[in-house]
Amino acid sequence: MPKSTKYYNLFYYILATSTVYVLAYAWFFLAEYRIALFSALGIVIGVGVIFWRSTLKGRTGANKGYATIGLMLFYSAVWLGLVLVILVLEFGVALDAMKEYKLYAQAGDLWIYFVKISPFIVLFVNLLSWWLFFPHKSK
């Protein structure tokens, strides 16, 4: 494996783990948006699978490869958009928790405080992994 792609899998493991964490966070802390968010994610997954199968049916060779790449890019953009909406909503919860630090400290619930501000940590880890681990071509 070339040196530039040494941590390629680690980048995607971090990305997948943080996506699962963001969805779990949304499930527990964004209860008022739970039905809408997970319905939208389910619709995106369902439509993506149906559209992918119908578009690729009967294609072979390079045409199938180009169609697959195009669908993957489109699907990734839609998925990223939904995850960004979830992150924006989670940042609201995190900012409220940061404002109420004294209440958490007095009650001895610092663990809950750190869980509630974790979207900032997840974003930092993702940006750091993008900068450090994403493969790039050497000049």
Residue pairs with C-beta under 8 A, 6 or more apart in sequence:
1 8
4 135
4 136
4 137
4 138
5 135
7 132
7 133
7 135
8 133
8 134
8 135
10 129
10 133
11 129
11 130
11 133
11 134
11 135
14 125
14 126
14 129
14 133
15 126
15 129
18 122
18 125
18 126
19 83
21 118
21 122
22 83
22 86
22 87
22 90
22 119
22 122
23 41
23 86
25 90
25 118
25 119
26 33
26 34
26 37
26 38
26 86
26 89
26 90
27 34
27 38
29 90
29 93
29 116
30 37
30 86
30 89
30 90
30 93
33 89
37 82
37 85
37 86
37 89
40 82
41 82
44 75
44 78
44 79
44 82
48 71
48 75
48 78
51 71
52 68
52 71
52 75
55 67
55 71
56 64
56 67
56 68
56 71
59 67
87 119
87 123
90 119
91 119
91 120
93 116
93 119
94 116
94 117
94 118
94 119
94 120
96 116
97 104
97 113
97 116
97 117
98 117
101 113
104 110
104 112
104 113
105 113
